[in-house]
Amino acid sequence: MMIAAPADAVDDSGFVDWARANAVEFPACDNLSQPPALEALATTVGDARIVALGEPTHGAHEPLAFRNCLFRYLVEEQGFTAIALETGLNESRRLYDYAAGGEGEARDVARRGFTWGFWRYPQNIELLDWIRRYNLDPAHPRKIRLYGIDLSGGDSSGLWKNARATIDDSLAYLSHAAPDQSGRVRRGVQPFLHRFDVPGYSAMPAGDRARLRSAIADLIAFFDRNRRSLVAASSQADFDWARQNAVGARQLAALFDVSGLPNADGTLSPGDYRADAARDAAMAANAGWALEREGPQGRILVFAHNGHVMNARTRGGIWSVYAQAPAAMGEHLRAGLGRQLLIMAISGGSTRPETSRPPKSASLDAALARVGPEHFLIDFRRAGKATPAANWLAQTQSLRVNSDTENLVVPAAAFDAMLYFHRLTPAT
């Protein structure tokens, strides 16, 4: 779908007037407190099986603290059973086990379980510890789970140097659960392990790439053919994670297939949209896997960047160079879940006010800043149809991203609701 660029000047007064009348003010929410205003979320959340909460930038304190507070409320008052985070799926098994009562110390587990450097944020340690305490309380028979849904091995280099951990862990599981029967499929993938990253895959001849993809497909097929005996030789959880690691390897191979070596200066290239599309499709599939594991009564809070959770295509700002606009995770989730998905983004001030660009006049951020309260929730779905607010929300607007760039989105399509924080501060 083509989306028109926003006008340089736009009359947002109808939206602002409506938002002032319909915004629900929230007190600041720190340290897993539970302000009474959170109860207003019950109507917004409804019967959604996934609530996708977005943050405008990584590393801001207020969205992370609110996420923790929101998750506690969703667990204790709304029956939510899990949280899924923008961190590597393979690495997150350490977080999953620790939250379930496993051994270790929270900071060490976080350092090895969170990718992209997210272990540095104390709010992630607080979340991990709260889930563990909840699970260790015998008064809570249903335990809360924590998943990572991102591709594994990610870091700032863009080279995915630790991607082979997905295959390594699948092979280690099969060596234990079916050492003789799995010999052939394990041998099929082993020659490629040392080349399972962006540089190694890029250097492979086309024939080797095809053989690697075929070997990964054989690995997944072995899990599926021998599901019952593998579970009997291990556990359901170990089987589920080992198989999904093999799926994660297939997702990474798909990413590598469309990825070139990153530019030395960090800038994007026109063809990089294909890698973004592959990553977001994988994140959506992994969120679906987590929901399937939670069963028919499962409900999950998914937390990631606004650019991932939105039901939209990535365009504008630094992404304007893209030859095509790739679909975000939220678009895939919406296609699968429909109205059982609630997408709630966060907008607010910059964590770097001295260097960030001011919001554009034709921007969602600028309009929200005029609503009034320092922290509030606004449900776009309540704007109705053919009203001034609804008409404004149906136009392309700019949404600030990472303090210094933007996404171009149609708010009514991209998000169901929006949280606004007047001020954002660094998490560390």
C-alpha positions as CSV (number, residue, x, y, z in Angstrom):
1,M,0.0,0.0,0.0
2,M,1.4,3.4,-1.0
3,I,1.3,6.0,1.8
4,A,1.5,9.7,1.0
5,A,4.1,11.8,2.7
6,P,2.9,14.1,5.5
7,A,2.2,17.7,4.7
8,D,4.6,20.4,6.0
9,A,1.7,21.9,8.0
10,V,-1.4,20.2,9.1
11,D,-4.4,21.1,11.2
12,D,-4.3,18.7,14.1
13,S,-6.6,20.7,16.4
14,G,-9.5,18.3,15.9
15,F,-7.3,15.4,17.1
16,V,-5.8,17.3,20.0
17,D,-9.3,18.4,21.2
18,W,-10.5,14.9,21.1
19,A,-7.4,13.5,22.8
20,R,-7.7,16.0,25.6
21,A,-11.2,14.7,26.3
22,N,-10.3,11.0,26.0
23,A,-6.7,10.7,27.3
24,V,-6.3,8.7,30.5
25,E,-3.7,10.2,32.7
26,F,-1.1,7.8,34.3
27,P,1.2,8.5,37.2
28,A,4.8,7.8,36.7
29,C,5.3,4.0,37.2
30,D,8.7,2.9,38.6
31,N,10.0,0.0,40.5
32,L,7.1,-2.3,39.6
33,S,4.6,-0.1,41.4
34,Q,0.9,-0.5,40.5
35,P,-0.9,2.8,40.2
36,P,-4.7,2.5,40.2
37,A,-4.8,4.2,36.8
38,L,-3.5,1.0,35.3
39,E,-7.0,-0.5,35.8
40,A,-8.1,1.7,32.9
41,L,-6.1,-0.6,30.7
42,A,-8.6,-3.4,31.2
43,T,-10.9,-1.9,28.6
44,T,-8.1,-1.1,26.2
45,V,-6.6,-4.6,26.5
46,G,-10.0,-6.4,26.2
47,D,-9.6,-10.0,25.2
48,A,-6.3,-9.6,23.3
49,R,-4.1,-12.6,23.4
50,I,-1.0,-10.6,22.5
51,V,-0.4,-7.0,23.7
52,A,2.4,-5.6,21.6
53,L,4.0,-2.7,23.5
54,G,6.5,-0.6,21.6
55,E,9.3,1.8,22.7
56,P,10.5,4.8,20.7
57,T,14.1,4.1,21.4
58,H,16.2,1.5,23.1
59,G,17.6,2.4,26.5
60,A,15.0,4.9,27.8
61,H,14.0,4.4,31.5
62,E,10.4,5.4,31.3
63,P,9.2,2.8,28.7
64,L,11.1,0.0,30.4
65,A,9.8,0.9,33.8
66,F,6.3,1.1,32.5
67,R,6.6,-2.2,30.7
68,N,7.5,-3.8,34.0
69,C,4.6,-2.2,35.8
70,L,2.2,-3.1,32.9
71,F,3.4,-6.7,32.9
72,R,2.8,-7.1,36.6
73,Y,-0.7,-5.7,36.2
74,L,-1.4,-8.0,33.2
75,V,-0.2,-11.1,35.1
76,E,-2.0,-10.3,38.4
77,E,-5.2,-8.8,37.1
78,Q,-5.6,-10.0,33.4
79,G,-4.3,-13.6,33.5
80,F,-1.3,-13.0,31.2
81,T,1.1,-15.9,31.2
82,A,4.3,-14.8,29.4
83,I,6.4,-11.9,28.1
84,A,8.3,-12.0,24.8
85,L,11.2,-9.6,24.3
86,E,13.3,-8.2,21.4
87,T,16.3,-10.4,22.3
88,G,17.8,-13.5,20.7
89,L,15.6,-16.6,21.0
90,N,18.5,-19.0,21.6
91,E,20.1,-16.8,24.2
92,S,16.8,-16.3,26.0
93,R,16.6,-19.9,27.1
94,R,18.9,-18.8,30.0
95,L,16.4,-16.2,31.0
96,Y,13.5,-18.6,30.7
97,D,15.3,-21.2,32.9
98,Y,16.3,-18.6,35.5
99,A,12.8,-17.1,35.7
100,A,11.5,-20.6,36.2
101,G,13.7,-21.0,39.3
102,G,16.9,-22.2,37.8
103,E,20.4,-21.6,39.2
104,G,22.5,-18.5,38.7
105,E,22.7,-14.8,39.6
106,A,20.4,-12.4,37.8
107,R,23.1,-10.1,36.4
108,D,25.2,-12.9,35.1
109,V,22.2,-14.6,33.5
110,A,21.1,-11.3,32.0
111,R,24.5,-10.7,30.5
112,R,24.4,-14.1,28.7
113,G,20.7,-14.1,28.0
114,F,20.0,-10.6,26.5
115,T,21.4,-9.7,23.1
116,W,22.0,-6.2,21.6
117,G,23.5,-5.1,25.0
118,F,20.1,-5.0,26.7
119,W,21.6,-6.7,29.8
120,R,22.9,-3.2,30.7
121,Y,19.5,-1.9,31.5
122,P,18.6,-2.4,35.2
123,Q,14.9,-2.5,34.4
124,N,15.6,-5.8,32.6
125,I,17.2,-7.2,35.7
126,E,14.2,-6.1,37.7
127,L,11.8,-7.8,35.3
128,L,13.8,-11.0,35.4
129,D,13.9,-11.0,39.2
130,W,10.2,-10.2,39.6
131,I,9.1,-13.1,37.3
132,R,11.4,-15.5,39.3
133,R,9.9,-14.4,42.6
134,Y,6.4,-14.8,41.3
135,N,7.2,-18.3,40.0
136,L,8.8,-19.4,43.3
137,D,5.7,-18.4,45.2
138,P,3.7,-21.6,45.7
139,A,0.5,-19.5,45.7
140,H,0.9,-19.1,41.9
141,P,0.3,-22.5,40.3
142,R,0.6,-21.3,36.8
143,K,4.2,-20.1,36.2
144,I,5.1,-17.1,34.1
145,R,7.5,-17.6,31.1
146,L,10.0,-15.3,29.4
147,Y,10.9,-15.7,25.8
148,G,13.2,-13.9,23.3
149,I,11.7,-13.7,19.8
150,D,14.5,-12.0,17.9
151,L,17.1,-13.8,15.6
152,S,20.0,-15.2,17.6
153,G,23.5,-13.9,17.6
154,G,22.7,-10.2,17.0
155,D,25.0,-7.4,17.9
156,S,25.9,-3.9,16.8
157,S,28.3,-5.2,14.1
158,G,25.6,-6.5,11.9
159,L,27.6,-9.7,11.2
160,W,25.6,-12.1,13.4
161,K,28.9,-13.7,14.6
162,N,27.2,-15.9,17.2
163,A,24.4,-17.2,15.0
164,R,25.8,-20.8,15.0
165,A,24.6,-21.2,18.6
166,T,21.2,-22.0,17.2
167,I,22.6,-25.1,15.4
168,D,25.0,-26.0,18.1
169,D,22.3,-26.3,20.7
170,S,20.0,-28.3,18.4
171,L,22.9,-30.7,17.7
172,A,23.8,-31.0,21.4
173,Y,20.2,-31.8,22.2
174,L,20.0,-34.6,19.5
175,S,23.4,-36.0,20.6
176,H,21.8,-36.6,24.0
177,A,18.2,-37.5,23.1
178,A,18.9,-39.6,19.9
179,P,22.7,-40.1,19.5
180,D,22.5,-42.9,17.0
181,Q,19.4,-42.1,15.0
182,S,20.4,-38.4,14.5
183,G,23.9,-39.1,13.3
184,R,23.2,-38.5,9.6
185,V,21.3,-35.1,10.1
186,R,24.0,-33.9,12.5
187,R,26.8,-34.7,10.1
188,G,24.9,-33.0,7.3
189,V,25.0,-29.6,8.9
190,Q,28.4,-29.7,10.8
191,P,30.6,-28.8,7.8
192,F,28.9,-25.4,7.6
193,L,29.0,-24.3,11.3
194,H,32.2,-22.3,11.0
195,R,30.7,-20.3,8.2
196,F,27.3,-19.6,9.7
197,D,27.4,-15.8,9.9
198,V,27.1,-13.0,7.4
199,P,30.7,-13.0,6.2
200,G,31.0,-16.8,6.0
201,Y,27.7,-17.2,4.3
202,S,28.4,-14.4,1.8
203,A,31.6,-16.1,0.8
204,M,30.0,-19.5,0.2
205,P,29.5,-20.8,-3.3
206,A,25.8,-21.0,-4.3
207,G,26.0,-24.8,-4.2
208,D,27.2,-24.8,-0.5
209,R,24.5,-22.4,0.4
210,A,21.9,-24.7,-1.1
211,R,23.4,-27.7,0.8
212,L,23.3,-25.8,4.1
213,R,19.7,-24.8,3.6
214,S,18.9,-28.4,2.8
215,A,20.8,-29.7,5.8
216,I,18.8,-27.3,8.1
217,A,15.5,-28.5,6.6
218,D,16.6,-32.1,7.2
219,L,17.3,-31.2,10.8
220,I,13.8,-29.7,11.3
221,A,12.2,-32.7,9.6
222,F,14.0,-35.1,12.0
223,F,12.5,-33.3,14.9
224,D,9.1,-33.5,13.4
225,R,9.3,-37.2,12.5
226,N,10.7,-38.2,15.9
227,R,8.8,-35.8,18.2
228,R,7.3,-38.5,20.5
229,S,10.5,-40.4,21.1
230,L,12.6,-37.2,21.5
231,V,10.2,-35.8,24.1
232,A,10.2,-39.2,25.9
233,A,14.0,-39.1,26.0
234,S,14.2,-35.5,27.3
235,S,11.3,-33.2,28.2
236,Q,8.7,-31.2,26.3
237,A,10.4,-27.9,27.0
238,D,13.8,-29.2,25.9
239,F,12.3,-30.6,22.7
240,D,10.4,-27.3,22.0
241,W,13.5,-25.1,22.4
242,A,15.8,-27.4,20.5
243,R,13.4,-27.6,17.5
244,Q,12.8,-23.9,17.6
245,N,16.6,-23.3,17.5
246,A,16.7,-25.3,14.3
247,V,13.8,-23.1,13.0
248,G,15.9,-20.1,14.1
249,A,18.8,-21.4,12.1
250,R,16.5,-21.6,9.0
251,Q,15.4,-18.0,9.7
252,L,19.0,-16.9,9.9
253,A,19.9,-18.6,6.7
254,A,17.0,-16.7,5.1
255,L,18.4,-13.5,6.5
256,F,21.9,-14.2,5.3
257,D,20.6,-15.1,1.8
258,V,19.5,-11.4,1.4
259,S,22.2,-9.7,3.4
260,G,25.4,-8.2,2.2
261,L,28.3,-7.1,4.4
262,P,27.3,-3.9,6.3
263,N,28.6,-0.6,5.2
264,A,31.6,0.5,7.3
265,D,30.0,3.8,8.2
266,G,26.8,2.1,9.4
267,T,24.6,3.7,6.7
268,L,21.9,1.7,5.0
269,S,21.7,0.6,1.3
270,P,18.6,0.3,-0.9
271,G,18.6,-3.5,-0.8
272,D,18.8,-3.7,3.0
273,Y,15.1,-3.7,3.2
274,R,15.2,-7.4,2.4
275,A,17.1,-8.1,5.6
276,D,14.7,-6.0,7.7
277,A,11.8,-7.9,6.1
278,A,13.4,-11.3,7.0
279,R,14.1,-10.3,10.6
280,D,10.6,-9.0,11.3
281,A,9.0,-12.0,9.7
282,A,11.1,-14.2,11.9
283,M,10.2,-12.2,15.1
284,A,6.5,-12.6,14.3
285,A,6.9,-16.3,13.7
286,N,8.8,-16.7,17.0
287,A,6.1,-14.7,18.9
288,G,3.5,-17.1,17.4
289,W,5.6,-20.1,18.6
290,A,5.7,-18.6,22.1
291,L,1.9,-18.1,22.0
292,E,1.4,-21.7,20.9
293,R,3.5,-23.0,23.8
294,E,1.4,-21.0,26.2
295,G,-1.7,-23.0,25.1
296,P,-5.3,-21.9,24.5
297,Q,-5.5,-19.8,27.7
298,G,-2.1,-18.2,27.1
299,R,-1.7,-14.4,26.8
300,I,1.6,-12.7,26.1
301,L,3.0,-9.2,26.4
302,V,5.4,-8.6,23.4
303,F,7.9,-5.8,24.0
304,A,10.0,-4.4,21.1
305,H,10.8,-1.2,19.3
306,N,7.9,0.8,17.8
307,G,9.4,0.0,14.4
308,H,8.8,-3.7,15.0
309,V,5.4,-3.7,16.7
310,M,3.6,-1.4,14.3
311,N,1.1,-2.7,11.8
312,A,2.9,-0.8,9.0
313,R,5.8,-0.7,6.6
314,T,9.2,0.8,7.5
315,R,9.6,4.1,5.6
316,G,10.8,7.6,6.2
317,G,13.9,8.9,7.9
318,I,17.1,6.9,7.5
319,W,14.9,4.1,5.8
320,S,14.0,6.4,2.9
321,V,16.9,4.9,1.0
322,Y,15.2,1.5,0.9
323,A,14.1,0.3,-2.6
324,Q,10.9,-1.1,-0.9
325,A,9.2,-0.6,2.4
326,P,9.5,-3.9,4.4
327,A,6.6,-5.2,6.6
328,A,7.1,-4.8,10.3
329,M,6.5,-7.7,12.8
330,G,3.2,-6.1,13.8
331,E,1.8,-6.4,10.2
332,H,2.5,-10.2,10.3
333,L,0.9,-10.5,13.8
334,R,-2.2,-8.5,12.7
335,A,-2.6,-10.8,9.7
336,G,-2.6,-13.9,12.0
337,L,-4.4,-12.6,15.1
338,G,-6.7,-9.8,13.9
339,R,-8.4,-8.1,16.8
340,Q,-6.8,-10.5,19.3
341,L,-3.8,-8.3,18.9
342,L,-3.5,-4.9,20.7
343,I,-0.7,-2.7,19.4
344,M,0.3,0.0,21.8
345,A,3.2,2.3,21.0
346,I,5.0,4.8,23.1
347,S,5.9,8.4,22.1
348,G,7.7,11.0,24.1
349,G,10.6,13.3,24.5
350,S,14.1,12.4,23.5
351,T,16.7,10.9,25.8
352,R,19.2,13.2,24.0
353,P,17.4,16.6,24.0
354,E,20.6,18.4,23.3
355,T,21.2,16.6,20.0
356,S,17.8,15.4,18.9
357,R,15.7,17.0,16.2
358,P,12.5,18.8,17.4
359,P,9.3,17.0,16.3
360,K,7.9,18.1,12.9
361,S,4.8,20.2,12.8
362,A,3.1,17.3,10.9
363,S,3.9,14.7,13.5
364,L,2.1,12.5,16.0
365,D,4.7,13.5,18.6
366,A,3.9,17.2,18.3
367,A,0.2,16.7,18.5
368,L,0.5,14.4,21.6
369,A,2.8,17.0,23.3
370,R,-0.1,19.5,23.2
371,V,-2.6,17.2,24.9
372,G,-1.6,18.2,28.4
373,P,-0.7,15.5,30.9
374,E,2.9,14.3,31.3
375,H,2.0,10.7,31.1
376,F,-1.2,9.4,29.4
377,L,-2.9,6.7,27.3
378,I,-5.0,7.4,24.3
379,D,-7.0,4.7,22.5
380,F,-7.1,5.6,18.8
381,R,-10.0,3.1,18.2
382,R,-12.3,5.4,20.2
383,A,-12.0,8.2,17.6
384,G,-14.9,6.8,15.6
385,K,-15.4,7.3,11.9
386,A,-15.5,10.5,9.8
387,T,-14.7,12.6,12.8
388,P,-11.9,15.3,12.8
389,A,-9.8,13.1,15.0
390,A,-10.4,10.0,12.9
391,N,-9.6,11.9,9.7
392,W,-6.3,13.2,11.1
393,L,-5.3,9.7,12.4
394,A,-6.0,8.3,8.9
395,Q,-3.4,10.6,7.4
396,T,0.4,10.0,7.2
397,Q,2.2,11.4,10.2
398,S,5.8,11.5,11.3
399,L,6.7,9.6,14.4
400,R,10.1,10.2,16.0
401,V,12.5,7.2,16.2
402,N,15.7,6.9,18.2
403,S,15.7,10.7,18.9
404,D,17.2,11.6,15.6
405,T,15.1,10.1,12.8
406,E,11.5,9.2,11.9
407,N,9.0,6.7,10.7
408,L,6.1,7.7,8.4
409,V,3.0,6.0,9.5
410,V,-0.8,6.2,9.3
411,P,-1.5,6.2,13.1
412,A,-4.9,4.6,12.9
413,A,-3.6,1.7,10.9
414,A,-0.2,1.3,12.6
415,F,-1.3,1.4,16.3
416,D,-4.4,0.8,18.3
417,A,-3.3,3.0,21.2
418,M,-0.5,5.2,22.2
419,L,1.2,6.0,25.5
420,Y,2.9,9.4,25.9
421,F,5.7,10.4,28.2
422,H,6.6,14.0,28.2
423,R,10.2,13.3,29.2
424,L,12.4,10.3,28.6
425,T,15.6,9.7,30.5
426,P,18.4,7.2,29.9
427,A,18.0,3.8,31.5
428,T,21.6,3.5,32.7
